[in-house]
Amino acid sequence: MEPGCIFCQIIRKERLAEFIFEDESLVVFKDAHPHAPVHLLIVPKKHIRSINDLTDEDRDILSGMIFRAREVARQVGVSASGYKLVFNVERGAGQVIFHLHLHLIGGFAS
């Protein structure tokens, strides 16, 4: 983990966040500045700067993030109505925190 990284600080519980899920490799918490009724972040505990920095050893982390997103979408009640999964990669695509994370966005009225 990186000392100055906001998400590493959340993982270490040095910053507050409303956790939805935690296991040995991932955390899921509510976005502090939500863009939708449901806006969650799926974050690996291993500090990986972005998609561009993934290694072959990170394949299980990435698939775990996607499968956990599916489970959390069911848990929070948006799996049937629909949701988006978004990775922002680098500053030009909107990445502002450089710790790999997956946005789960949903809960809009259909």
PDB file as gemmi writes it, atoms N, CA and C in Angstrom:
CRYST1    1.000    1.000    1.000  90.00  90.00  90.00 P 1                      
ATOM      1  N   MET A   1       0.831  -1.182   0.000  1.00  0.00           N  
ATOM      2  CA  MET A   1       0.000   0.000   0.000  1.00  0.00           C  
ATOM      3  C   MET A   1       0.875   1.245   0.000  1.00  0.00           C  
ATOM      4  N   GLU A   2       0.298   2.305  -0.494  1.00  0.00           N  
ATOM      5  CA  GLU A   2       0.996   3.582  -0.588  1.00  0.00           C  
ATOM      6  C   GLU A   2       0.516   4.521   0.530  1.00  0.00           C  
ATOM      7  N   PRO A   3       1.433   5.113   1.268  1.00  0.00           N  
ATOM      8  CA  PRO A   3       1.044   5.950   2.407  1.00  0.00           C  
ATOM      9  C   PRO A   3       0.137   7.124   2.040  1.00  0.00           C  
ATOM     10  N   GLY A   4       0.374   7.805   0.922  1.00  0.00           N  
ATOM     11  CA  GLY A   4      -0.397   8.986   0.572  1.00  0.00           C  
ATOM     12  C   GLY A   4      -1.657   8.718  -0.237  1.00  0.00           C  
ATOM     13  N   CYS A   5      -1.913   7.471  -0.575  1.00  0.00           N  
ATOM     14  CA  CYS A   5      -3.061   7.121  -1.404  1.00  0.00           C  
ATOM     15  C   CYS A   5      -4.346   7.124  -0.574  1.00  0.00           C  
ATOM     16  N   ILE A   6      -5.340   7.870  -1.043  1.00  0.00           N  
ATOM     17  CA  ILE A   6      -6.614   7.969  -0.312  1.00  0.00           C  
ATOM     18  C   ILE A   6      -7.263   6.591  -0.148  1.00  0.00           C  
ATOM     19  N   PHE A   7      -7.268   5.782  -1.202  1.00  0.00           N  
ATOM     20  CA  PHE A   7      -7.907   4.470  -1.094  1.00  0.00           C  
ATOM     21  C   PHE A   7      -7.126   3.536  -0.175  1.00  0.00           C  
ATOM     22  N   CYS A   8      -5.804   3.621  -0.179  1.00  0.00           N  
ATOM     23  CA  CYS A   8      -5.021   2.826   0.771  1.00  0.00           C  
ATOM     24  C   CYS A   8      -5.349   3.260   2.199  1.00  0.00           C  
ATOM     25  N   GLN A   9      -5.550   4.546   2.413  1.00  0.00           N  
ATOM     26  CA  GLN A   9      -5.918   5.045   3.741  1.00  0.00           C  
ATOM     27  C   GLN A   9      -7.298   4.530   4.152  1.00  0.00           C  
ATOM     28  N   ILE A  10      -8.229   4.473   3.206  1.00  0.00           N  
ATOM     29  CA  ILE A  10      -9.555   3.919   3.501  1.00  0.00           C  
ATOM     30  C   ILE A  10      -9.440   2.439   3.836  1.00  0.00           C  
ATOM     31  N   ILE A  11      -8.653   1.712   3.071  1.00  0.00           N  
ATOM     32  CA  ILE A  11      -8.466   0.275   3.309  1.00  0.00           C  
ATOM     33  C   ILE A  11      -7.877   0.045   4.703  1.00  0.00           C  
ATOM     34  N   ARG A  12      -6.942   0.900   5.106  1.00  0.00           N  
ATOM     35  CA  ARG A  12      -6.322   0.782   6.437  1.00  0.00           C  
ATOM     36  C   ARG A  12      -7.209   1.380   7.532  1.00  0.00           C  
ATOM     37  N   LYS A  13      -8.378   1.926   7.138  1.00  0.00           N  
ATOM     38  CA  LYS A  13      -9.352   2.522   8.058  1.00  0.00           C  
ATOM     39  C   LYS A  13      -8.807   3.784   8.730  1.00  0.00           C  
ATOM     40  N   GLU A  14      -7.921   4.481   8.028  1.00  0.00           N  
ATOM     41  CA  GLU A  14      -7.422   5.775   8.489  1.00  0.00           C  
ATOM     42  C   GLU A  14      -8.340   6.913   8.015  1.00  0.00           C  
ATOM     43  N   ARG A  15      -9.174   6.634   7.024  1.00  0.00           N  
ATOM     44  CA  ARG A  15     -10.193   7.564   6.529  1.00  0.00           C  
ATOM     45  C   ARG A  15     -11.527   6.847   6.569  1.00  0.00           C  
ATOM     46  N   LEU A  16     -12.566   7.599   6.807  1.00  0.00           N  
ATOM     47  CA  LEU A  16     -13.901   7.008   6.890  1.00  0.00           C  
ATOM     48  C   LEU A  16     -14.475   6.711   5.512  1.00  0.00           C  
ATOM     49  N   ALA A  17     -15.177   5.605   5.433  1.00  0.00           N  
ATOM     50  CA  ALA A  17     -15.954   5.237   4.254  1.00  0.00           C  
ATOM     51  C   ALA A  17     -17.007   4.251   4.726  1.00  0.00           C  
ATOM     52  N   GLU A  18     -18.132   4.233   4.032  1.00  0.00           N  
ATOM     53  CA  GLU A  18     -19.191   3.297   4.377  1.00  0.00           C  
ATOM     54  C   GLU A  18     -18.984   2.005   3.591  1.00  0.00           C  
ATOM     55  N   PHE A  19     -18.443   0.996   4.276  1.00  0.00           N  
ATOM     56  CA  PHE A  19     -18.119  -0.276   3.641  1.00  0.00           C  
ATOM     57  C   PHE A  19     -19.384  -1.105   3.407  1.00  0.00           C  
ATOM     58  N   ILE A  20     -19.449  -1.717   2.245  1.00  0.00           N  
ATOM     59  CA  ILE A  20     -20.515  -2.644   1.873  1.00  0.00           C  
ATOM     60  C   ILE A  20     -20.000  -4.078   1.971  1.00  0.00           C  
ATOM     61  N   PHE A  21     -18.688  -4.243   1.716  1.00  0.00           N  
ATOM     62  CA  PHE A  21     -18.075  -5.572   1.678  1.00  0.00           C  
ATOM     63  C   PHE A  21     -16.581  -5.420   1.918  1.00  0.00           C  
ATOM     64  N   GLU A  22     -16.010  -6.455   2.537  1.00  0.00           N  
ATOM     65  CA  GLU A  22     -14.555  -6.534   2.683  1.00  0.00           C  
ATOM     66  C   GLU A  22     -14.159  -7.984   2.822  1.00  0.00           C  
ATOM     67  N   ASP A  23     -13.092  -8.366   2.118  1.00  0.00           N  
ATOM     68  CA  ASP A  23     -12.462  -9.665   2.335  1.00  0.00           C  
ATOM     69  C   ASP A  23     -10.953  -9.458   2.284  1.00  0.00           C  
ATOM     70  N   GLU A  24     -10.188 -10.522   2.114  1.00  0.00           N  
ATOM     71  CA  GLU A  24      -8.733 -10.403   2.167  1.00  0.00           C  
ATOM     72  C   GLU A  24      -8.141  -9.661   0.971  1.00  0.00           C  
ATOM     73  N   SER A  25      -8.892  -9.556  -0.141  1.00  0.00           N  
ATOM     74  CA  SER A  25      -8.303  -8.928  -1.323  1.00  0.00           C  
ATOM     75  C   SER A  25      -9.029  -7.678  -1.821  1.00  0.00           C  
ATOM     76  N   LEU A  26     -10.299  -7.474  -1.417  1.00  0.00           N  
ATOM     77  CA  LEU A  26     -11.091  -6.370  -1.952  1.00  0.00           C  
ATOM     78  C   LEU A  26     -11.880  -5.659  -0.861  1.00  0.00           C  
ATOM     79  N   VAL A  27     -12.203  -4.407  -1.136  1.00  0.00           N  
ATOM     80  CA  VAL A  27     -13.189  -3.679  -0.348  1.00  0.00           C  
ATOM     81  C   VAL A  27     -14.194  -3.063  -1.314  1.00  0.00           C  
ATOM     82  N   VAL A  28     -15.411  -2.887  -0.828  1.00  0.00           N  
ATOM     83  CA  VAL A  28     -16.445  -2.184  -1.586  1.00  0.00           C  
ATOM     84  C   VAL A  28     -17.033  -1.145  -0.639  1.00  0.00           C  
ATOM     85  N   PHE A  29     -17.067   0.104  -1.094  1.00  0.00           N  
ATOM     86  CA  PHE A  29     -17.614   1.154  -0.257  1.00  0.00           C  
ATOM     87  C   PHE A  29     -18.348   2.176  -1.104  1.00  0.00           C  
ATOM     88  N   LYS A  30     -19.189   2.974  -0.442  1.00  0.00           N  
ATOM     89  CA  LYS A  30     -19.960   4.001  -1.130  1.00  0.00           C  
ATOM     90  C   LYS A  30     -19.045   5.140  -1.553  1.00  0.00           C  
ATOM     91  N   ASP A  31     -19.280   5.629  -2.765  1.00  0.00           N  
ATOM     92  CA  ASP A  31     -18.528   6.775  -3.273  1.00  0.00           C  
ATOM     93  C   ASP A  31     -18.884   8.005  -2.439  1.00  0.00           C  
ATOM     94  N   ALA A  32     -17.889   8.770  -2.050  1.00  0.00           N  
ATOM     95  CA  ALA A  32     -18.113   9.968  -1.232  1.00  0.00           C  
ATOM     96  C   ALA A  32     -18.838  11.067  -2.001  1.00  0.00           C  
ATOM     97  N   HIS A  33     -18.752  11.029  -3.320  1.00  0.00           N  
ATOM     98  CA  HIS A  33     -19.398  12.024  -4.185  1.00  0.00           C  
ATOM     99  C   HIS A  33     -20.186  11.283  -5.258  1.00  0.00           C  
ATOM    100  N   PRO A  34     -21.313  10.671  -4.887  1.00  0.00           N  
ATOM    101  CA  PRO A  34     -22.036   9.798  -5.822  1.00  0.00           C  
ATOM    102  C   PRO A  34     -22.615  10.548  -7.023  1.00  0.00           C  
ATOM    103  N   HIS A  35     -22.605   9.845  -8.156  1.00  0.00           N  
ATOM    104  CA  HIS A  35     -23.169  10.371  -9.398  1.00  0.00           C  
ATOM    105  C   HIS A  35     -24.476   9.670  -9.745  1.00  0.00           C  
ATOM    106  N   ALA A  36     -24.982   8.861  -8.820  1.00  0.00           N  
ATOM    107  CA  ALA A  36     -26.199   8.086  -9.048  1.00  0.00           C  
ATOM    108  C   ALA A  36     -26.755   7.670  -7.692  1.00  0.00           C  
ATOM    109  N   PRO A  37     -28.017   7.208  -7.660  1.00  0.00           N  
ATOM    110  CA  PRO A  37     -28.573   6.721  -6.394  1.00  0.00           C  
ATOM    111  C   PRO A  37     -27.719   5.613  -5.759  1.00  0.00           C  
ATOM    112  N   VAL A  38     -27.157   4.754  -6.597  1.00  0.00           N  
ATOM    113  CA  VAL A  38     -26.195   3.745  -6.126  1.00  0.00           C  
ATOM    114  C   VAL A  38     -24.880   4.021  -6.838  1.00  0.00           C  
ATOM    115  N   HIS A  39     -23.861   4.342  -6.075  1.00  0.00           N  
ATOM    116  CA  HIS A  39     -22.529   4.569  -6.653  1.00  0.00           C  
ATOM    117  C   HIS A  39     -21.516   3.996  -5.668  1.00  0.00           C  
ATOM    118  N   LEU A  40     -21.036   2.806  -6.003  1.00  0.00           N  
ATOM    119  CA  LEU A  40     -20.102   2.079  -5.147  1.00  0.00           C  
ATOM    120  C   LEU A  40     -18.757   1.951  -5.845  1.00  0.00           C  
ATOM    121  N   LEU A  41     -17.717   1.788  -5.044  1.00  0.00           N  
ATOM    122  CA  LEU A  41     -16.372   1.574  -5.566  1.00  0.00           C  
ATOM    123  C   LEU A  41     -15.884   0.208  -5.121  1.00  0.00           C  
ATOM    124  N   ILE A  42     -15.402  -0.573  -6.084  1.00  0.00           N  
ATOM    125  CA  ILE A  42     -14.810  -1.883  -5.813  1.00  0.00           C  
ATOM    126  C   ILE A  42     -13.303  -1.679  -5.953  1.00  0.00           C  
ATOM    127  N   VAL A  43     -12.573  -1.892  -4.865  1.00  0.00           N  
ATOM    128  CA  VAL A  43     -11.169  -1.507  -4.803  1.00  0.00           C  
ATOM    129  C   VAL A  43     -10.321  -2.678  -4.298  1.00  0.00           C  
ATOM    130  N   PRO A  44      -9.273  -3.054  -5.041  1.00  0.00           N  
ATOM    131  CA  PRO A  44      -8.376  -4.092  -4.517  1.00  0.00           C  
ATOM    132  C   PRO A  44      -7.536  -3.542  -3.366  1.00  0.00           C  
ATOM    133  N   LYS A  45      -7.229  -4.397  -2.418  1.00  0.00           N  
ATOM    134  CA  LYS A  45      -6.369  -3.967  -1.316  1.00  0.00           C  
ATOM    135  C   LYS A  45      -4.931  -3.760  -1.787  1.00  0.00           C  
ATOM    136  N   LYS A  46      -4.529  -4.495  -2.798  1.00  0.00           N  
ATOM    137  CA  LYS A  46      -3.196  -4.301  -3.382  1.00  0.00           C  
ATOM    138  C   LYS A  46      -3.206  -2.973  -4.131  1.00  0.00           C  
ATOM    139  N   HIS A  47      -2.214  -2.143  -3.886  1.00  0.00           N  
ATOM    140  CA  HIS A  47      -2.138  -0.866  -4.594  1.00  0.00           C  
ATOM    141  C   HIS A  47      -1.646  -1.116  -6.022  1.00  0.00           C  
ATOM    142  N   ILE A  48      -2.558  -0.898  -6.952  1.00  0.00           N  
ATOM    143  CA  ILE A  48      -2.244  -0.949  -8.384  1.00  0.00           C  
ATOM    144  C   ILE A  48      -2.657   0.411  -8.925  1.00  0.00           C  
ATOM    145  N   ARG A  49      -1.772   1.115  -9.561  1.00  0.00           N  
ATOM    146  CA  ARG A  49      -2.017   2.497  -9.960  1.00  0.00           C  
ATOM    147  C   ARG A  49      -3.199   2.635 -10.910  1.00  0.00           C  
ATOM    148  N   SER A  50      -3.274   1.830 -11.956  1.00  0.00           N  
ATOM    149  CA  SER A  50      -4.384   1.902 -12.918  1.00  0.00           C  
ATOM    150  C   SER A  50      -4.405   0.611 -13.743  1.00  0.00           C  
ATOM    151  N   ILE A  51      -5.383   0.507 -14.620  1.00  0.00           N  
ATOM    152  CA  ILE A  51      -5.460  -0.629 -15.551  1.00  0.00           C  
ATOM    153  C   ILE A  51      -4.137  -0.781 -16.297  1.00  0.00           C  
ATOM    154  N   ASN A  52      -3.520   0.341 -16.652  1.00  0.00           N  
ATOM    155  CA  ASN A  52      -2.258   0.301 -17.400  1.00  0.00           C  
ATOM    156  C   ASN A  52      -1.123  -0.342 -16.622  1.00  0.00           C  
ATOM    157  N   ASP A  53      -1.273  -0.479 -15.320  1.00  0.00           N  
ATOM    158  CA  ASP A  53      -0.209  -1.026 -14.486  1.00  0.00           C  
ATOM    159  C   ASP A  53      -0.459  -2.467 -14.049  1.00  0.00           C  
ATOM    160  N   LEU A  54      -1.511  -3.086 -14.578  1.00  0.00           N  
ATOM    161  CA  LEU A  54      -1.791  -4.484 -14.246  1.00  0.00           C  
ATOM    162  C   LEU A  54      -0.674  -5.394 -14.760  1.00  0.00           C  
ATOM    163  N   THR A  55      -0.406  -6.442 -14.004  1.00  0.00           N  
ATOM    164  CA  THR A  55       0.553  -7.463 -14.437  1.00  0.00           C  
ATOM    165  C   THR A  55      -0.201  -8.788 -14.580  1.00  0.00           C  
ATOM    166  N   ASP A  56       0.455  -9.775 -15.125  1.00  0.00           N  
ATOM    167  CA  ASP A  56      -0.178 -11.090 -15.255  1.00  0.00           C  
ATOM    168  C   ASP A  56      -0.619 -11.638 -13.910  1.00  0.00           C  
ATOM    169  N   GLU A  57       0.103 -11.297 -12.844  1.00  0.00           N  
ATOM    170  CA  GLU A  57      -0.246 -11.769 -11.509  1.00  0.00           C  
ATOM    171  C   GLU A  57      -1.543 -11.142 -10.992  1.00  0.00           C  
ATOM    172  N   ASP A  58      -2.017 -10.077 -11.625  1.00  0.00           N  
ATOM    173  CA  ASP A  58      -3.210  -9.374 -11.169  1.00  0.00           C  
ATOM    174  C   ASP A  58      -4.507  -9.875 -11.812  1.00  0.00           C  
ATOM    175  N   ARG A  59      -4.430 -10.903 -12.638  1.00  0.00           N  
ATOM    176  CA  ARG A  59      -5.626 -11.403 -13.327  1.00  0.00           C  
ATOM    177  C   ARG A  59      -6.726 -11.797 -12.344  1.00  0.00           C  
ATOM    178  N   ASP A  60      -6.373 -12.476 -11.266  1.00  0.00           N  
ATOM    179  CA  ASP A  60      -7.371 -12.899 -10.287  1.00  0.00           C  
ATOM    180  C   ASP A  60      -8.000 -11.702  -9.570  1.00  0.00           C  
ATOM    181  N   ILE A  61      -7.212 -10.671  -9.344  1.00  0.00           N  
ATOM    182  CA  ILE A  61      -7.752  -9.462  -8.705  1.00  0.00           C  
ATOM    183  C   ILE A  61      -8.801  -8.835  -9.607  1.00  0.00           C  
ATOM    184  N   LEU A  62      -8.482  -8.692 -10.872  1.00  0.00           N  
ATOM    185  CA  LEU A  62      -9.405  -8.047 -11.809  1.00  0.00           C  
ATOM    186  C   LEU A  62     -10.688  -8.854 -11.971  1.00  0.00           C  
ATOM    187  N   SER A  63     -10.576 -10.150 -12.135  1.00  0.00           N  
ATOM    188  CA  SER A  63     -11.798 -10.962 -12.263  1.00  0.00           C  
ATOM    189  C   SER A  63     -12.573 -10.957 -10.948  1.00  0.00           C  
ATOM    190  N   GLY A  64     -11.881 -10.951  -9.825  1.00  0.00           N  
ATOM    191  CA  GLY A  64     -12.549 -10.882  -8.529  1.00  0.00           C  
ATOM    192  C   GLY A  64     -13.345  -9.597  -8.363  1.00  0.00           C  
ATOM    193  N   MET A  65     -12.811  -8.504  -8.897  1.00  0.00           N  
ATOM    194  CA  MET A  65     -13.525  -7.224  -8.818  1.00  0.00           C  
ATOM    195  C   MET A  65     -14.839  -7.296  -9.596  1.00  0.00           C  
ATOM    196  N   ILE A  66     -14.803  -7.884 -10.765  1.00  0.00           N  
ATOM    197  CA  ILE A  66     -16.000  -7.954 -11.602  1.00  0.00           C  
ATOM    198  C   ILE A  66     -17.034  -8.898 -10.990  1.00  0.00           C  
ATOM    199  N   PHE A  67     -16.600 -10.052 -10.524  1.00  0.00           N  
ATOM    200  CA  PHE A  67     -17.540 -10.980  -9.893  1.00  0.00           C  
ATOM    201  C   PHE A  67     -18.119 -10.399  -8.603  1.00  0.00           C  
ATOM    202  N   ARG A  68     -17.302  -9.681  -7.835  1.00  0.00           N  
ATOM    203  CA  ARG A  68     -17.814  -9.049  -6.614  1.00  0.00           C  
ATOM    204  C   ARG A  68     -18.815  -7.962  -6.977  1.00  0.00           C  
ATOM    205  N   ALA A  69     -18.565  -7.208  -8.042  1.00  0.00           N  
ATOM    206  CA  ALA A  69     -19.515  -6.186  -8.483  1.00  0.00           C  
ATOM    207  C   ALA A  69     -20.869  -6.816  -8.787  1.00  0.00           C  
ATOM    208  N   ARG A  70     -20.874  -7.953  -9.445  1.00  0.00           N  
ATOM    209  CA  ARG A  70     -22.129  -8.651  -9.744  1.00  0.00           C  
ATOM    210  C   ARG A  70     -22.863  -9.012  -8.459  1.00  0.00           C  
ATOM    211  N   GLU A  71     -22.143  -9.528  -7.479  1.00  0.00           N  
ATOM    212  CA  GLU A  71     -22.767  -9.926  -6.215  1.00  0.00           C  
ATOM    213  C   GLU A  71     -23.299  -8.708  -5.441  1.00  0.00           C  
ATOM    214  N   VAL A  72     -22.526  -7.642  -5.417  1.00  0.00           N  
ATOM    215  CA  VAL A  72     -22.949  -6.440  -4.697  1.00  0.00           C  
ATOM    216  C   VAL A  72     -24.153  -5.804  -5.391  1.00  0.00           C  
ATOM    217  N   ALA A  73     -24.186  -5.844  -6.718  1.00  0.00           N  
ATOM    218  CA  ALA A  73     -25.353  -5.314  -7.444  1.00  0.00           C  
ATOM    219  C   ALA A  73     -26.616  -6.062  -7.025  1.00  0.00           C  
ATOM    220  N   ARG A  74     -26.512  -7.356  -6.857  1.00  0.00           N  
ATOM    221  CA  ARG A  74     -27.656  -8.135  -6.357  1.00  0.00           C  
ATOM    222  C   ARG A  74     -28.010  -7.697  -4.936  1.00  0.00           C  
ATOM    223  N   GLN A  75     -26.984  -7.571  -4.099  1.00  0.00           N  
ATOM    224  CA  GLN A  75     -27.175  -7.216  -2.686  1.00  0.00           C  
ATOM    225  C   GLN A  75     -27.877  -5.876  -2.517  1.00  0.00           C  
ATOM    226  N   VAL A  76     -27.519  -4.888  -3.336  1.00  0.00           N  
ATOM    227  CA  VAL A  76     -28.100  -3.550  -3.176  1.00  0.00           C  
ATOM    228  C   VAL A  76     -29.326  -3.339  -4.054  1.00  0.00           C  
ATOM    229  N   GLY A  77     -29.737  -4.380  -4.793  1.00  0.00           N  
ATOM    230  CA  GLY A  77     -31.002  -4.348  -5.511  1.00  0.00           C  
ATOM    231  C   GLY A  77     -31.003  -3.684  -6.872  1.00  0.00           C  
ATOM    232  N   VAL A  78     -29.860  -3.637  -7.558  1.00  0.00           N  
ATOM    233  CA  VAL A  78     -29.847  -3.035  -8.890  1.00  0.00           C  
ATOM    234  C   VAL A  78     -29.554  -4.029 -10.012  1.00  0.00           C  
ATOM    235  N   SER A  79     -29.398  -5.296  -9.680  1.00  0.00           N  
ATOM    236  CA  SER A  79     -29.034  -6.260 -10.729  1.00  0.00           C  
ATOM    237  C   SER A  79     -30.126  -6.417 -11.777  1.00  0.00           C  
ATOM    238  N   ALA A  80     -31.381  -6.407 -11.366  1.00  0.00           N  
ATOM    239  CA  ALA A  80     -32.479  -6.580 -12.331  1.00  0.00           C  
ATOM    240  C   ALA A  80     -32.758  -5.297 -13.110  1.00  0.00           C  
ATOM    241  N   SER A  81     -32.683  -4.144 -12.445  1.00  0.00           N  
ATOM    242  CA  SER A  81     -32.998  -2.875 -13.116  1.00  0.00           C  
ATOM    243  C   SER A  81     -31.856  -2.392 -14.004  1.00  0.00           C  
ATOM    244  N   GLY A  82     -30.633  -2.798 -13.687  1.00  0.00           N  
ATOM    245  CA  GLY A  82     -29.474  -2.443 -14.506  1.00  0.00           C  
ATOM    246  C   GLY A  82     -28.483  -1.554 -13.783  1.00  0.00           C  
ATOM    247  N   TYR A  83     -27.233  -1.686 -14.198  1.00  0.00           N  
ATOM    248  CA  TYR A  83     -26.146  -0.906 -13.611  1.00  0.00           C  
ATOM    249  C   TYR A  83     -24.991  -0.840 -14.590  1.00  0.00           C  
ATOM    250  N   LYS A  84     -24.093   0.106 -14.351  1.00  0.00           N  
ATOM    251  CA  LYS A  84     -22.885   0.255 -15.156  1.00  0.00           C  
ATOM    252  C   LYS A  84     -21.679  -0.110 -14.312  1.00  0.00           C  
ATOM    253  N   LEU A  85     -20.685  -0.686 -14.979  1.00  0.00           N  
ATOM    254  CA  LEU A  85     -19.373  -0.900 -14.380  1.00  0.00           C  
ATOM    255  C   LEU A  85     -18.387  -0.075 -15.192  1.00  0.00           C  
ATOM    256  N   VAL A  86     -17.625   0.784 -14.507  1.00  0.00           N  
ATOM    257  CA  VAL A  86     -16.758   1.725 -15.215  1.00  0.00           C  
ATOM    258  C   VAL A  86     -15.367   1.744 -14.584  1.00  0.00           C  
ATOM    259  N   PHE A  87     -14.358   1.570 -15.433  1.00  0.00           N  
ATOM    260  CA  PHE A  87     -12.966   1.835 -15.065  1.00  0.00           C  
ATOM    261  C   PHE A  87     -12.567   3.122 -15.776  1.00  0.00           C  
ATOM    262  N   ASN A  88     -12.137   4.132 -15.052  1.00  0.00           N  
ATOM    263  CA  ASN A  88     -11.532   5.314 -15.667  1.00  0.00           C  
ATOM    264  C   ASN A  88     -10.032   5.072 -15.677  1.00  0.00           C  
ATOM    265  N   VAL A  89      -9.414   5.182 -16.852  1.00  0.00           N  
ATOM    266  CA  VAL A  89      -7.994   4.864 -16.986  1.00  0.00           C  
ATOM    267  C   VAL A  89      -7.221   6.115 -17.390  1.00  0.00           C  
ATOM    268  N   GLU A  90      -6.463   6.627 -16.456  1.00  0.00           N  
ATOM    269  CA  GLU A  90      -5.610   7.802 -16.606  1.00  0.00           C  
ATOM    270  C   GLU A  90      -6.436   9.085 -16.571  1.00  0.00           C  
ATOM    271  N   ARG A  91      -5.741  10.165 -16.360  1.00  0.00           N  
ATOM    272  CA  ARG A  91      -6.356  11.472 -16.130  1.00  0.00           C  
ATOM    273  C   ARG A  91      -7.279  11.890 -17.283  1.00  0.00           C  
ATOM    274  N   GLY A  92      -6.892  11.636 -18.522  1.00  0.00           N  
ATOM    275  CA  GLY A  92      -7.681  12.036 -19.679  1.00  0.00           C  
ATOM    276  C   GLY A  92      -9.037  11.352 -19.755  1.00  0.00           C  
ATOM    277  N   ALA A  93      -9.197  10.241 -19.052  1.00  0.00           N  
ATOM    278  CA  ALA A  93     -10.474   9.518 -19.022  1.00  0.00           C  
ATOM    279  C   ALA A  93     -11.209   9.732 -17.699  1.00  0.00           C  
ATOM    280  N   GLY A  94     -10.697  10.607 -16.873  1.00  0.00           N  
ATOM    281  CA  GLY A  94     -11.392  10.933 -15.636  1.00  0.00           C  
ATOM    282  C   GLY A  94     -10.857  10.271 -14.385  1.00  0.00           C  
ATOM    283  N   GLN A  95      -9.753   9.527 -14.475  1.00  0.00           N  
ATOM    284  CA  GLN A  95      -9.200   8.931 -13.258  1.00  0.00           C  
ATOM    285  C   GLN A  95      -8.557  10.037 -12.428  1.00  0.00           C  
ATOM    286  N   VAL A  96      -9.014  10.197 -11.183  1.00  0.00           N  
ATOM    287  CA  VAL A  96      -8.451  11.233 -10.311  1.00  0.00           C  
ATOM    288  C   VAL A  96      -7.758  10.636  -9.084  1.00  0.00           C  
ATOM    289  N   ILE A  97      -8.100   9.405  -8.734  1.00  0.00           N  
ATOM    290  CA  ILE A  97      -7.394   8.695  -7.663  1.00  0.00           C  
ATOM    291  C   ILE A  97      -6.648   7.549  -8.320  1.00  0.00           C  
ATOM    292  N   PHE A  98      -5.347   7.561  -8.176  1.00  0.00           N  
ATOM    293  CA  PHE A  98      -4.527   6.597  -8.888  1.00  0.00           C  
ATOM    294  C   PHE A  98      -4.263   5.352  -8.038  1.00  0.00           C  
ATOM    295  N   HIS A  99      -5.376   4.657  -7.797  1.00  0.00           N  
ATOM    296  CA  HIS A  99      -5.425   3.324  -7.193  1.00  0.00           C  
ATOM    297  C   HIS A  99      -6.565   2.655  -7.953  1.00  0.00           C  
ATOM    298  N   LEU A 100      -6.275   1.562  -8.610  1.00  0.00           N  
ATOM    299  CA  LEU A 100      -7.268   0.874  -9.430  1.00  0.00           C  
ATOM    300  C   LEU A 100      -8.592   0.740  -8.686  1.00  0.00           C  
ATOM    301  N   HIS A 101      -9.693   1.086  -9.363  1.00  0.00           N  
ATOM    302  CA  HIS A 101     -11.019   0.922  -8.764  1.00  0.00           C  
ATOM    303  C   HIS A 101     -12.065   0.833  -9.870  1.00  0.00           C  
ATOM    304  N   LEU A 102     -13.123   0.142  -9.540  1.00  0.00           N  
ATOM    305  CA  LEU A 102     -14.242  -0.090 -10.453  1.00  0.00           C  
ATOM    306  C   LEU A 102     -15.474   0.581  -9.874  1.00  0.00           C  
ATOM    307  N   HIS A 103     -16.107   1.438 -10.679  1.00  0.00           N  
ATOM    308  CA  HIS A 103     -17.347   2.100 -10.256  1.00  0.00           C  
ATOM    309  C   HIS A 103     -18.531   1.196 -10.597  1.00  0.00           C  
ATOM    310  N   LEU A 104     -19.427   0.999  -9.641  1.00  0.00           N  
ATOM    311  CA  LEU A 104     -20.715   0.345  -9.871  1.00  0.00           C  
ATOM    312  C   LEU A 104     -21.754   1.441  -9.717  1.00  0.00           C  
ATOM    313  N   ILE A 105     -22.460   1.740 -10.814  1.00  0.00           N  
ATOM    314  CA  ILE A 105     -23.377   2.879 -10.860  1.00  0.00           C  
ATOM    315  C   ILE A 105     -24.755   2.390 -11.294  1.00  0.00           C  
ATOM    316  N   GLY A 106     -25.769   2.713 -10.539  1.00  0.00           N  
ATOM    317  CA  GLY A 106     -27.127   2.309 -10.896  1.00  0.00           C  
ATOM    318  C   GLY A 106     -28.155   2.940  -9.983  1.00  0.00           C  
ATOM    319  N   GLY A 107     -29.349   2.356 -10.017  1.00  0.00           N  
ATOM    320  CA  GLY A 107     -30.420   2.825  -9.159  1.00  0.00           C  
ATOM    321  C   GLY A 107     -31.290   3.892  -9.766  1.00  0.00           C  
ATOM    322  N   PHE A 108     -31.116   4.159 -11.058  1.00  0.00           N  
ATOM    323  CA  PHE A 108     -31.977   5.135 -11.727  1.00  0.00           C  
ATOM    324  C   PHE A 108     -33.341   4.516 -11.990  1.00  0.00           C  
ATOM    325  N   ALA A 109     -34.375   5.330 -11.975  1.00  0.00           N  
ATOM    326  CA  ALA A 109     -35.725   4.844 -12.289  1.00  0.00           C  
ATOM    327  C   ALA A 109     -35.762   4.426 -13.750  1.00  0.00           C  
ATOM    328  N   SER A 110     -36.420   3.302 -14.013  1.00  0.00           N  
ATOM    329  CA  SER A 110     -36.487   2.832 -15.405  1.00  0.00           C  
ATOM    330  C   SER A 110     -37.703   3.343 -16.118  1.00  0.00           C  
TER     331      SER A 110                                                      
END                                                                             
